[in-house]
Amino acid sequence: MPYKTGEQKPIGWYLRKADQRITDFFEEVFDRHCITRYHWMLLSAIADKETINVKIFQPDNKYFFTPERLNGVAENLVTRGWIKAVEKDEYALTDNGKKLYNALEADYMMSLRQMMLGVTDDEYNQVVKVLDRIITNLAKK
């Protein structure tokens, strides 16, 4: 086992610290655009696929969205005029939403580059592999 008392903190400490710093860092980005990370996640998913069915999206993202939270975020984005319903439970970006999303994405990507400064692709991929292995190991219990 790689962790030994006194040499490093347990991996959970690093995970919690990184998660909190990443969350705080990107909250600042989202605050500049008067949105939450939930708005961003839904906008980004819609932008990637052009339309999204919330009944399909929610189960795939259940760790972030309850059906109620997802409906609330979608309704809020409709009220803002950023997304529109194209069919029952299916949404697309409006023209205004596309413009706002593009500005938001540029800010997000600039911040992401700042966060990953000095981290190589190999380092990133190794961390993801280790975390994935830990998740898999713990899922077996």
LONU-82224 format. One record per atom (N, C-alpha, C): z, y, x. Coordinates in steps of 0.05 Angstrom, whole numbers, plus 5000, padded with zeros to 4 digits. Example, Ala and Ser with C-alpha at 12.3 -4.5 7.8 and 13.67 -1.06 7.14 Angstrom:
515648865264
515649105246
515649345264
514249555257
514349795273
515750015258
END
This chain:
500049765017
500050005000
500050255018
498250445014
497950665032
500250865031
501750885009
503851085007
506450985020
507451145038
510051085051
511851325048
514351275042
516251495038
516351675062
516251935057
516552135078
513852235089
511852065088
509252145100
507652325080
507452245056
505952385036
507452365009
506652534991
507752514964
506152294950
507252184928
505851974913
503252094901
501251924897
498652004887
498952154861
500852074844
501252214818
501852504822
503352574843
503952854848
501353014853
499552904869
497053034876
495253054851
495252834835
493652844810
494553064791
497153074787
498253274768
497753564779
498253594805
497853864817
494853944816
493053764822
490253824821
489353884792
490353714773
489653754745
490554034736
493054104742
494054364733
492554594746
491954574772
490454794785
487654814774
486354584770
483554594759
483654704731
485554624715
485754724687
486255024688
488155124704
488655404705
486255564715
484955454735
482555584747
480355624727
479755414712
477555434693
478355574667
480955584661
481855744638
481156034643
481356124668
480656404674
477656444669
476056254676
473156274671
472656284641
473856104626
473456104597
474656344583
476856444593
478056684582
476156924584
474756944606
472757164609
470657164587
470256924576
468156904555
469456864527
472056894526
473556864501
473256594487
473256384504
473056114493
475255944506
475455694497
477255494509
475555274522
476855094536
475354874548
474154704527
475254694503
474154534482
471554654472
471454914470
468955054464
466854984485
467655004510
465754944532
464754654530
466454464526
465654184525
463654134502
464054254479
462254224457
459654364462
459754614471
457354774478
455654624499
456954524519
455554394541
454254134531
455653984514
454453744503
452053804486
452254014470
449954094453
447654184471
448254344491
446154444509
444754214523
446154014531
445053784545
443153614527
443853594501
442353414484
440753564462
440853824462
439554004441
440953994414
441653754405
443353734381
445453514386
447653534371
449753344374
450953284347
451353024342
452652934318
455652904324
457353054311
460153054317
461552784311
460452634292
461552374285
461052174308
459052214324
458452044347
459852164372
459852424374
461152554398
464152514399
465552534376
468452524376
469552264387
468652024378
469751774389
469251754420
467051854429
466451844458
468252034474
469452224460
471052424473
473852444461
474852214452
477352204437
479852294453
479652284480
481852374496
482152684495
480052814487
480153104486
480053214457
478753064439
478353164412
479352974391
481153064375
481652924349
479453024331
478952874309
476852974290
477553254280
480053314276
480853584266
480253794287
480953744312
480453944333
477453984336
475853774336
472953804339
471853964316
472653904292
471654054269
472354354271
474854404280
475754684283
474154834304
473554704326
471954824347
469154874338
467954674324
465254704314
465154934293
467054944275
467155154255
467355434269
469055444289
469355704303
466755784317
465355604328
462755664341
460655744321
460755614298
458855694276
459555984267
462056044263
462956314255
462056524275
462156454301
461356644322
458256664323
456856484310
453956494311
452756364335
454356194349
453356064373
452055794368
453055654347
451755404339
451155414309
449455234300
448855224272
448654924264
449254874239
448954604229
445954564223
444854344233
442054274228
441854044208
443853884206
444153674186
447153634183
447953454165
450753404161
451953294187
454053424197
455453344221
453853374247
451553504245
449853544269
449453834274
449753914300
449654194308
447654234330
446654484331
444854574353
445754854361
444954944385
445455214393
443555404378
444555634370
442855844360
441555984383
439656164378
438456324399
440556484414
442356604399
444556754411
446356564427
446856334416
448556134430
447256044457
444656014457
443255944482
443656154503
443356404496
443756624515
446556634525
448456614507
451256614516
451956374532
450956144525
451455894540
450355924569
447956034571
446756064598
448456244616
449556464605
451256634620
453856494627
454956344608
457456194613
457055974634
454755834632
454155624651
453955734679
452655964682
452456084709
455156144720
456956254704
459656314713
461156054719
460855854702
462155604707
461255474733
458655464737
457555344762
458355494787
458455754786
459455914809
462355834815
463955814794
466755734797
467055454807
465355274797
465454994807
464754984836
462755134845
462155134874
464455244890
465855444880
468255544894
470355334896
470855184874
472854984874
472254754894
469754684896
468854464913
468154544942
468654794948
468054894975
469354714997
467754625015
468754455037
469054165031
468454085006
468653804998
465853684999
465453485016
462853355018
462353174995
459753104991
459052914970
460452644975
460552565000
461852305007
464852315000
466152535006
469052565000
469452554970
467852704955
468052714926
467652434915
465552294923
464952024913
467151834920
468351854943
470551674951
472951714933
473651964928
475952024910
475451914882
473051954872
472351844845
472551544845
471651404866
471751114867
474751024867
476351154883
479151074884
480551124857
480051344845
481351404819
480351204798
477751144799
476650944780
477950674784
478350594809
479650344814
482550334804
483950554808
486750574797
486650544767
484850694754
484650684725
484050394715
482250264729
481549994722
483849804726
485249834749
487549664754
489749694733
490249944725
492349994706
491549914677
488949914672
488049824645
488349524641
488549374663
488949084661
491749004653
493549184654
496349124648
496849114618
END
